[in-house]
Amino acid sequence: MRWIVALLSGSLMALSSPVGAQNDLSQYVSHYPSEKVNGRSLLDVIQKSFTSTFGVERWRRLVSYHTENPVQATSNDVFGRLLTVHVCKPHNCGAEYMDLVMHIETGRFVVLCSYGEARNGREIEWAGAGWSLKARSRLVSEREREQMKTRGAKYAAFACDDGSWGTVLTDMFGAE
């Protein structure tokens, strides 16, 4: 089902405070976020810093998603070596999930992206230390979608999955 996003603006460049004494998170690469490594899971290690940066409500949502991908390491020209975490609602991963990106060496959060159900549509939120950006969409019927195609209208779908943490996916309905 296709949807239209109402709003998108902001920057993903903010950083948050480090995880604390546990600086190098590379030991969690290829493990699940809730899997214990040397007696502690990644979720155990980041809980205090996460809740102080993003709040208790977002933490509860993060740990309520019991379907997890193994933690991945990646590299970025702007931020350097990064750790990515993807968790989702069991049996509904495509519609409700969270992605978290942080520095491997310091544990600093780069961005949290949350995607899920909203009234009559979907909501996506990007968040960091001291900032948050939400975009809401409404569900578009097949009839509306066909009318949009006829008028040459464009739409964009915003997602934070597949390690893209905020990729804008655009369907142009043909050549411009």
Secondary structure as UniProt FT lines:
FT   STRAND          3..5
FT   HELIX           26..28
FT   TURN            29..30
FT   TURN            33..34
FT   STRAND          36..37
FT   TURN            38..39
FT   STRAND          40..41
FT   HELIX           42..54
FT   HELIX           56..64
FT   STRAND          67..68
FT   STRAND          72..76
FT   TURN            77..79
FT   STRAND          80..88
FT   TURN            90..91
FT   TURN            93..95
FT   STRAND          97..103
FT   TURN            104..106
FT   STRAND          109..118
FT   TURN            119..120
FT   STRAND          121..128
FT   TURN            129..130
FT   STRAND          131..139
FT   HELIX           142..151
FT   STRAND          155..158
FT   TURN            162..163
FT   STRAND          168..171
//
